[in-house]
Amino acid sequence: MDTTRARDIKDPELLNQVGEDWKVLFFACNAFLEDYKFYCKTLKKLLKTMKPKLPVPAYRQDCLLAMEMLQGTFLEALEFIQPTKDNMYRSLERYHDDIEEFSLQVRIDYATKAYGAVSRDLSIIIDAMFERMNILAKKQEQLTRIWDDINGSFVQTCLHEMMAGQEEELKEWWYDTVLSTYGEHIKVTHKTNLGVQLDPAVSRPPLKRHIPSEIVSFIYSFADVETCVALREVNTQWYSIFQHLDSFLKSKMNNRNPWMVPGDGDLKTWQDVALVFVRRLESEKWVENDRIDNVEATSNGRPKKTVVGKKLKFGKKLPPTFTSMTDSSACESLVCEHMHILSGPAGDEFLMDPWTLQSRQHPEEYEFVSQNSEETVIKLQGVEITIPSFVFRQRIILDISFHLGRSTVYVHLHGGGCLIMSRDKPHYGHALTILEPYSAYDAGDVSVSKQTDGYHLANIANQSLVKYTSSTSAAPVACYNGIVWLNLREMKCLVPTFIDLSTPGKVYYRADRIITDTELMENRCSQGSKSRDAAQFLVGMTARGLDVVDLVEGTVTAVSRHYGKPDQALCFVGFNQGQFQAWCMHHKDSHLTRERILAENGVEDDHED
């Protein structure tokens, strides 16, 4: 190709040369894309031939033999199709790079010097190049998704679908014997490995000289947390009194880290909280970092596993023995125990209970309990909330004014501000008041606000907002065992962190506990319910279903719809009599459910399927 720059380009012959060169590359690329299309069709047909077909009724031995044959055939097929897939991917990359290089050459050698009709025609060619590069990039993503889907869900989907038409007894045996094993690694951990022995079984020096307990308590009251932990080792008297310093330690910890509290994971007492906090500060594994989004995330060596959900068909209920990891307090994230439907010109929203199939409008209407000139008490979902009466008289409350989080109550005010209260003390006298526009979400029991200068956490006890990190891309998404987990979405990882308010601006993180290969969005994930013993799990929406992150074990499990089904699927995850279980309502069934719910509530469906 002529790359002369000696004069401005107005010669159509030069344009023709560019056009001819592009035509050769364009048709070669198109021919390859046809080969790629044929490869995908052939791959689909090949996989279809591998699906087992059982007699109806079948016996247990039939099922086991079919599974053995499927697994063997699948492994043999992978050896054949993987090299072809790798070649396809490399070819997609090569054509993309060739077009990118050619477009850059055209822009440098011709486009900047061309004018008139030649310039316009060159722009058309360059636009066509960019369009073709976008197509090739999307095909690379598509091929990666296809391959991940085959490896992750094809065999499991076959093992689910081969039970079609079989007797219920055989289906139950098959699930308990085979299918449940794919999720057996997901279980509640009762010893969560804090890295600290909370009550060391070592002897302490006996009491040699009596000091009045009042004096010991007085010394403790003026000591910082680190000194309190050190003094507990002086002798048995100091240790014994340390075990009764609940109010002192609560106050001290609230000033250092108000989100480390008893009842979270293995932290049973304020003594546990203080000890763990100090040991983490002393540990070399916890490193200070004032730019948390610059941390280096390396794989923890635990591969991401896949669990294909059991089909939840239209009109079918979840079993009464199944308990969801998440509860109704997670409804704002849509990762909860309900099915949510939004429709109608007025934006009507409904939710359905999958155990009963009953639906209701969301959010629920609150009811007045009492009102006087000073205070108004309303009740919402069984929680009585006290707010000043003037907000009603001055019409400060919005139409949808109350939201119940897991441990927080939000009262949204006109203009964007809000009152944030604890569910334990839902009274405006104990509320944190935010007057400027404020948007918040819950990370477990913690209220989080993203602002221009970073992420802030609510300290309701002190009625204040505390800046947690200056990063605007490291979103807090969970809090467990006194650790706030930050989601670095671009890096696809979760980082365990804590802070010490005595050293503002510093965030401590632990590199060896970073969890990688996550696909979470902070507004579409929810921490498991503490009351259901599932707080160690973080559940987030993905294109194919859900990701379940075990914050204790550091594992990530993709819960997927069945292979070959559309991505729009609704999944429920939890435990059935102590055993992990995942359910999946595919797009067709969820669409039928949506139509039924809207019809029951007298709302016209304006949704385009």
Helices and strands as residue ranges (DSSP letters): H 12-50, H 60-106, I 107-111, H 116-149, I 150-154, H 155-161, H 168-177, G 179-183, H 213-222, H 225-231, H 236-242, H 246-256, H 270-282, E 286-289, G 292-294, E 305-308, E 310-311, E 322-324, G 328-333, E 339-343, E 348-352, E 359-361, E 367-371, E 375-380, E 383-388, H 390-393, E 397-404, E 408-413, E 418-422, G 428-430, E 432-434, E 440-443, E 446-451, E 454-459, E 464-469, E 474-480, E 483-488, E 493-498, E 507-510, G 511-513, E 515-516, G 522-524, E 525-527, E 537-541, E 545-550, E 555-560, E 570-576, E 579-585, H 587-600
